[in-house]
């Protein structure tokens, strides 16, 4: 998209610069020339399209429209506002226009805060993130790709974005194409629930696991999973690192520990229940000194 003739989409959106790229999509800062013509002092939008690798795939436009339809259903202060889904017939590219967010994604925040965030900062971020996800679930929408790079601290607060791997629960948006994501191999290692990597379908429980991974990482600056070599543990594999006393109030850790269980049958917690634990926590309820180890084996 670097040549001058290709910098215009839909006859009105001028692509200024690339501001984000993920596994499947790219996002540009764009200037809406129509709004600019009518005197809008803030004519900029974010414009998302599929990357070149996926743009020519079968059902590529339907895949992007699916993201648009799902995100539009989730109208919440902590989810970016979507404006339109359009197709540039000359370039044969579908794209989404949405509000241009300004802020810091959580992966970049973690680079600046390698030891994690204090409870006074973490609680507010966690509550807004859980609010957004709980609302999405209440609308029958599963996210599927919750990770630090898909959460932003913007000028207006936390934003959960990129529903590109999301799905509608059964009976929701019945006219939406049923597109399989398995062939894309797009689940994010480290944040995708183990059952997704084994080929199971996306569920509410899988989203709960992913958001718990993000919150854990915000609390202590590192991912909850570590690999234990066979000569150090009888049941070698992936283990959950327990949090120490300085990281979370006790009731938060109890709920987070359940949300992080590698066995989905042992992960009955909803996002709303996890949020309730974080909303009701106080500094005085912090964990006592850790007296044991919590982990669940996961086959390699």
C-alpha positions as CSV (number, residue, x, y, z in Angstrom):
1,X,0.0,0.0,0.0
2,X,2.9,2.3,-0.5
3,X,2.3,3.6,-4.1
4,X,0.5,6.9,-4.3
5,X,-2.4,5.4,-6.3
6,X,-3.0,2.8,-3.7
7,X,-3.0,5.2,-0.7
8,X,-6.7,6.0,-1.3
9,X,-9.5,3.6,-0.5
10,X,-13.2,4.0,-1.1
11,X,-12.7,7.3,-2.8
12,X,-12.4,9.2,0.5
13,X,-9.9,7.6,2.9
14,X,-6.3,8.6,2.5
15,X,-3.9,6.1,4.2
16,X,-1.3,8.1,6.1
17,X,0.7,5.4,7.9
18,X,0.6,1.9,9.2
19,X,-0.1,1.9,12.9
20,X,-0.7,-1.8,13.6
21,X,-0.2,-5.3,12.2
22,X,-1.4,-8.6,13.6
23,X,-1.6,-12.2,12.5
24,X,-4.3,-11.5,9.9
25,X,-5.0,-7.8,9.7
26,X,-3.3,-4.5,9.3
27,X,-4.5,-1.1,10.6
28,X,-3.8,2.3,9.1
29,X,-4.2,5.8,10.3
30,X,-6.4,7.3,7.6
31,X,-7.8,10.8,6.8
32,X,-11.4,10.9,5.8
33,X,-11.3,13.5,3.0
34,X,-15.1,13.8,3.0
35,X,-15.3,14.8,6.6
36,X,-12.3,17.1,6.1
37,X,-14.0,18.8,3.2
38,X,-17.0,19.6,5.4
39,X,-14.8,21.1,8.1
40,X,-14.5,18.3,10.6
41,X,-11.5,19.3,12.9
42,X,-10.8,15.6,13.6
43,X,-11.2,13.8,10.2
44,X,-8.9,10.8,11.1
45,X,-10.1,7.3,11.5
46,X,-8.5,3.9,11.9
47,X,-8.9,1.7,8.8
48,X,-8.5,-2.1,9.1
49,X,-8.1,-4.6,6.3
50,X,-6.8,-8.1,5.9
51,X,-3.0,-8.4,5.3
52,X,-1.8,-9.3,1.8
53,X,-1.3,-12.9,3.0
54,X,-5.0,-13.3,3.6
55,X,-6.6,-10.7,1.3
56,X,-6.8,-13.2,-1.6
57,X,-8.0,-16.1,0.4
58,X,-11.5,-17.5,-0.2
59,X,-14.1,-15.8,2.0
60,X,-11.6,-13.0,2.9
61,X,-14.2,-10.3,2.7
62,X,-16.7,-12.4,4.6
63,X,-14.2,-12.9,7.4
64,X,-13.6,-9.2,7.8
65,X,-17.4,-8.5,7.7
66,X,-17.8,-11.1,10.4
67,X,-15.5,-9.1,12.6
68,X,-17.4,-6.0,11.8
69,X,-20.8,-7.5,12.6
70,X,-19.5,-9.0,15.9
71,X,-17.8,-5.9,17.1
72,X,-20.8,-3.7,16.1
73,X,-23.0,-5.9,18.3
74,X,-20.7,-5.1,21.3
75,X,-21.5,-1.5,21.9
76,X,-19.6,-0.7,25.1
77,X,-17.4,2.2,26.3
78,X,-14.4,-0.2,26.6
79,X,-14.7,-1.4,23.0
80,X,-13.8,0.8,20.0
81,X,-16.6,2.3,18.0
82,X,-17.0,1.0,14.5
83,X,-18.2,3.3,11.7
84,X,-18.5,1.3,8.5
85,X,-17.7,-1.8,6.5
86,X,-16.8,-0.9,2.9
87,X,-15.3,-2.5,-0.3
88,X,-13.0,-0.6,-2.6
89,X,-14.1,-2.1,-6.0
90,X,-11.1,-0.8,-7.8
91,X,-8.5,-2.4,-5.5
92,X,-10.9,-5.2,-4.5
93,X,-10.1,-4.7,-0.9
94,X,-12.7,-4.8,2.0
95,X,-12.0,-2.7,5.0
96,X,-13.5,-1.5,8.3
97,X,-13.4,2.1,9.5
98,X,-13.4,2.7,13.2
99,X,-12.4,5.3,15.8
100,X,-8.7,6.1,15.9
101,X,-7.5,5.1,19.4
102,X,-4.6,6.9,21.0
103,X,-2.8,5.2,23.8
104,X,-0.5,2.4,24.9
105,X,-1.2,-1.3,24.4
106,X,-0.6,-3.6,27.4
107,X,2.3,-5.4,25.8
108,X,4.1,-2.1,25.5
109,X,3.1,-1.1,29.0
110,X,4.6,-4.4,30.3
111,X,7.9,-3.6,28.6
112,X,7.9,-0.4,30.6
113,X,6.8,-2.1,33.8
114,X,8.6,-5.5,33.8
115,X,7.7,-6.2,37.4
116,X,4.0,-5.7,36.9
117,X,1.6,-3.1,38.2
118,X,0.7,-2.2,41.8
119,X,-2.8,-3.1,42.9
120,X,-3.9,0.5,42.9
121,X,-3.3,0.6,39.1
122,X,-4.1,-3.0,38.2
123,X,-7.6,-3.0,39.7
124,X,-8.9,-0.3,37.5
125,X,-7.5,-1.8,34.3
126,X,-8.7,-5.3,35.2
127,X,-12.2,-4.1,35.9
128,X,-12.6,-2.2,32.7
129,X,-11.2,-5.1,30.7
130,X,-13.5,-7.6,32.4
131,X,-16.5,-5.2,31.9
132,X,-15.9,-5.2,28.2
133,X,-15.6,-8.9,27.9
134,X,-18.5,-9.6,30.2
135,X,-20.7,-7.3,28.0
136,X,-19.5,-9.1,24.9
137,X,-20.5,-12.5,26.4
138,X,-23.8,-11.1,27.4
139,X,-24.4,-10.2,23.8
140,X,-23.5,-13.7,22.6
141,X,-20.1,-12.7,21.3
142,X,-16.8,-14.5,22.0
143,X,-13.5,-12.7,21.5
144,X,-11.1,-15.5,20.8
145,X,-7.8,-13.5,20.9
146,X,-7.5,-11.7,24.2
147,X,-3.8,-10.8,24.7
148,X,-1.9,-7.7,25.9
149,X,-1.4,-6.4,22.3
150,X,-5.2,-6.4,21.8
151,X,-5.9,-4.2,24.9
152,X,-5.1,-0.5,24.9
153,X,-5.0,2.1,27.6
154,X,-6.4,5.0,25.7
155,X,-7.3,8.6,26.5
156,X,-10.8,7.4,27.3
157,X,-9.8,4.3,29.3
158,X,-9.3,0.6,28.5
159,X,-10.2,-0.6,25.0
160,X,-10.5,-4.3,24.1
161,X,-10.2,-4.6,20.3
162,X,-9.6,-7.0,17.4
163,X,-12.5,-9.5,17.3
164,X,-11.1,-11.0,14.2
165,X,-11.0,-14.5,15.6
166,X,-14.3,-14.0,17.4
167,X,-17.5,-16.0,17.0
168,X,-21.2,-15.6,17.7
169,X,-22.7,-18.1,20.1
170,X,-25.4,-20.3,18.7
171,X,-28.6,-18.5,17.7
172,X,-26.9,-15.1,17.7
173,X,-26.6,-13.3,14.3
174,X,-28.0,-16.3,12.4
175,X,-27.3,-14.8,9.0
176,X,-23.6,-14.4,9.6
177,X,-21.4,-16.8,7.6
178,X,-20.2,-19.8,9.6
179,X,-16.5,-19.4,8.9
180,X,-14.0,-21.9,10.3
181,X,-10.9,-20.3,11.9
182,X,-9.0,-23.6,12.3
183,X,-7.4,-23.5,8.9
184,X,-5.9,-20.1,9.7
185,X,-3.8,-21.5,12.6
186,X,-4.2,-18.1,14.2
187,X,-4.6,-18.8,17.9
188,X,-2.0,-17.0,19.9
189,X,0.3,-19.3,21.8
190,X,0.6,-18.4,25.4
191,X,-2.9,-16.9,25.6
192,X,-5.1,-19.3,23.8
193,X,-6.7,-21.9,26.1
194,X,-5.1,-25.3,25.9
195,X,-8.3,-26.9,24.5
196,X,-8.2,-24.5,21.5
197,X,-4.7,-25.6,20.6
198,X,-6.1,-29.2,20.7
199,X,-8.8,-28.4,18.2
200,X,-11.8,-27.7,20.5
201,X,-14.2,-24.9,19.6
202,X,-14.0,-21.4,21.1
203,X,-16.1,-21.1,24.2
204,X,-16.8,-18.6,27.0
205,X,-14.4,-20.6,29.2
206,X,-11.6,-20.2,26.7
207,X,-12.0,-16.4,26.8
208,X,-12.0,-16.6,30.6
209,X,-8.6,-18.4,30.5
210,X,-7.1,-15.8,28.1
211,X,-8.2,-12.8,30.1
212,X,-6.9,-14.4,33.2
213,X,-3.5,-14.8,31.6
214,X,-3.4,-11.1,30.7
215,X,-4.4,-10.0,34.3
216,X,-1.8,-12.4,35.8
217,X,0.9,-10.9,33.6
218,X,-0.2,-7.3,34.5
219,X,0.1,-8.3,38.2
220,X,3.7,-9.6,38.1
221,X,5.2,-8.9,34.8
222,X,5.5,-12.4,33.5
223,X,3.3,-15.1,32.0
224,X,1.7,-17.6,34.4
225,X,2.9,-20.7,32.5
226,X,6.4,-22.2,32.8
227,X,7.8,-25.4,31.4
228,X,9.2,-27.8,34.0
229,X,11.8,-30.2,32.6
230,X,11.2,-33.9,33.3
231,X,14.2,-34.2,35.6
232,X,12.6,-31.6,38.0
233,X,9.0,-32.9,38.2
234,X,7.3,-36.2,38.0
235,X,4.6,-34.8,35.8
236,X,6.7,-32.6,33.5
237,X,4.9,-30.1,31.3
238,X,3.4,-26.7,31.7
239,X,2.8,-25.4,35.3
240,X,1.0,-22.3,36.7
241,X,3.3,-20.1,38.8
242,X,1.6,-19.0,42.0
243,X,1.5,-15.3,42.7
244,X,3.4,-14.0,45.8
245,X,1.9,-11.8,48.5
246,X,2.6,-8.5,46.9
247,X,0.6,-9.1,43.7
248,X,-3.1,-9.6,44.4
249,X,-5.6,-9.7,47.2
250,X,-6.5,-13.2,48.4
251,X,-10.0,-13.4,46.9
252,X,-8.6,-12.2,43.5
253,X,-6.0,-14.9,43.4
254,X,-8.5,-17.6,44.4
255,X,-10.7,-16.7,41.4
256,X,-7.8,-16.1,39.0
257,X,-6.4,-19.5,39.9
258,X,-9.6,-21.1,38.9
259,X,-9.7,-19.1,35.6
260,X,-6.2,-20.3,34.8
261,X,-6.9,-24.0,35.2
262,X,-5.6,-25.9,32.2
263,X,-8.5,-28.3,32.3
264,X,-11.7,-26.5,31.0
265,X,-13.9,-28.8,33.1
266,X,-12.3,-27.3,36.2
267,X,-12.8,-23.7,34.9
268,X,-16.4,-23.0,35.7
269,X,-15.9,-19.3,36.4
270,X,-17.7,-16.7,34.2
271,X,-16.1,-13.3,33.4
272,X,-18.7,-11.6,35.6
273,X,-17.7,-13.7,38.6
274,X,-14.1,-12.9,38.0
275,X,-15.0,-9.3,37.8
276,X,-16.9,-9.5,41.0
277,X,-13.8,-10.8,42.8
278,X,-11.7,-7.9,41.6
279,X,-14.4,-5.3,42.3
280,X,-14.8,-6.4,45.9
281,X,-11.2,-6.8,46.8
282,X,-9.4,-4.5,49.3
283,X,-5.8,-4.0,50.2
284,X,-6.4,-5.6,53.6
285,X,-7.3,-8.9,51.9
286,X,-3.8,-9.6,50.5
287,X,-2.5,-13.1,50.4
288,X,-0.6,-14.4,53.4
289,X,2.8,-15.9,52.6
290,X,2.5,-18.6,50.0
291,X,2.5,-22.0,51.8
292,X,2.4,-24.4,48.9
293,X,2.5,-24.7,45.1
294,X,-0.4,-24.6,42.7
295,X,0.0,-26.2,39.4
296,X,-1.7,-28.5,36.9
297,X,0.2,-30.7,34.6
298,X,-0.4,-30.3,30.9
299,X,1.0,-32.7,28.4
300,X,3.7,-31.5,26.1
